[in-house]
Amino acid sequence: MKPNSPAQRLIEGISPSKENYLKALDLLNSRFGKDEFLIEFYVRELLSLVLKKSSSVRIAQLYEKLDSQLRALESLDITKEKYATMLYPLVESAVADNIFNIWERRTVNKQAPTKNPDNCLTELLDFPRIEVEVEERLQLRCQTLETTEPISKVRTASKHKLLTGNPPSGVPMGGHGGVRTGQH
């Protein structure tokens, strides 16, 4: 429990014992366990991600925060299936413009005549997860192979290849060009 928080102050007079555990839990639930309050809190957290949107937020952090808030809402029975139409614009707005542009380019060819909001939300949530995995593999590759190219140049080349299927000219994308393997 967070020191000096309202929750701690609420139960600080209750001695820690087996008998008092349920009393403390009941007090905490009656004060802080109201579903409508919790739903409002988590939706506001999503809104704060939208308001704080910036290209400087790492995609891994964004994914973790979005996933955390949406799982919290699901635990309160606010599922993607029920409220995808409402949640999709919130999640979409939380994504930085540069990331959203990449997302839009990838999905432009996949669009069906009628969009299912639940599928759109699921795909939008999968996108940063996949990007995080790609970023982690890229970091591992660069650490393992001790690349001579700056990570930003390799990352740009990887995104270009992801979008077009072709590496940009002048940027190594594998093999041994620009990468030290330790064997000279």
N, C-alpha and C positions, 0 to 999 in steps of 0.2 A: 504494500500500500504506500502511496506517495506520502512522504512526511509532511505534516502540517496542512494536509488537504481537508476539504469538508468531510470526506468519508472517514478519515482518521479521527477528526474531532467528534464525529457522530458516535463512534464506538469506543473512544478512549477511556470512558468510565467503566467499561465492561471488562472484568478480569478474564484473562485467557484461560478457559477451561472447556472441557468437553460439553458440559451443561450449557454454557453460555454461547457456544458456537452458533447454534440455531437462532438464538436471540439476536446476535450480532448480524447474522445473515438476513433475518427478517427485517431488521432496522435498515440495513443497506438496500435491500430490495424495495422496501416501501418508499425510500427516499430517492434512489437512483435507478431503480429497475423498471420504470414505466416505459412500455414499448413505444408509445407515441413520442416521448422525450428522446429516447435513443434513436429512433428513426430520424427525427428532426436533426439530431446531432450529426449522424453519419451523412445525411444529405447535405448539411451545411459544410461538412468536411470536404465532400465532393465539390461543392461550390467554391470553397476556398482554393482548391486546386485549379479551378477555372480562373479565379481572380488572380492567382499568383503565377499563372502560365508564363513561362519564359523559355527561351531557347537554351538558357544556361542550365536548366534542370536536366540532369542525366536521365536518360530513358529508363535505366534500371530503377532509379528512385521513383520516377513517375509510375512505372508498372507496379512496384511494391505498394505504393500508396493507394493507387486505384484498386488493386486486388484486395488489399486489406479492408478498404471501406466497403467494397461490394460484398465481400464475404461477411462482414459485420451486418450488412443489411439482409443478406440471405439468412443469417442466423435468426433474424426477427421476422422471417417469412416474407421479406420483400425480395422476391426472386427476379432474376433477369427475364424469365418467361412472362411474369405478370406485368412488369413495369419497364420493359425494354424501350418502349416508345419514349418514356420520360428519361430514362437513364442514358440512352444513346447520345442525345445532344450534350448532356453534362460531361460524359466521358470524352466525347469528340472535342469539346471545347477546352478540356484540360490539356490536350496534346499540343505541344508547341507547333507553330506554323511549319517549320522546316520538316518536322516528323510527319505532320499531317499531309504535307505535299507528297512525301514518299508513299504514305498510305493510300492516298487518292490515286496516284499513278499505278500502284499495284492492283487496285480494285476496279479500275475503270473498265477493264476487259472482262471482269468476272460478273458484272452486274446483270441480274435477271430483270425482266420487264417489271416485275413487282418485287419490291424489297421486303423481306421479312425482318422487322426490327430486331427480333431476337437473334437471328443469324448475323445481322449487321453488327450488333453489340458484341456477340461472341467473337466474330472475326476481328473487330477493332481491338478487343482485349487480347486476342492471340497475337496480334501484330507486335506490340511492344515486347511481349514475352519472347517471341522469336528473335526480334532485334537484340534483346539482351543476351540471348544464347549465342547469336552470331558475334556480338561484341566480345563476349567472354572467350569464345573460341579464337577470335582474332588476337586478343591479348595473350592467350596461351601460346599461339603460334609465334607471335613476335618475341615473347620471352624465351621460348624454346629455341628458335632459330636465330635469335639475336639479329633481327633485321637491321639493315643499314638505313632503310627508309624511315622517315618519321612516321609514327603511328597514324597521324592525321592523313598523310598522303596514302597510306595503305588502306585506311578506312574509307577514304573518298573513292579510291579505285574499287574497293569491294562493293560499295553502294552503286557505283556506275555499272559494274558488271551485273549486280542484282537486278537493276532496272532495265538494262539493255541487252544483257546476255553477252556483251563484248567488253573486254578490258579497254580502258582508255589508252590512247597511244602514249608511249613514253613512260608508263608506270608498270613495274613488274607485278605480275599476278600469279606467282607460282614458279616452279622450276627453281633455278638458282640465280636468276637475274636480280641483283640488288640484295641478296640474302647471303649472309655468311653462315656456312654450315659447320665451321670448325675444321674443315679439311681444305687446305690451301695447296 
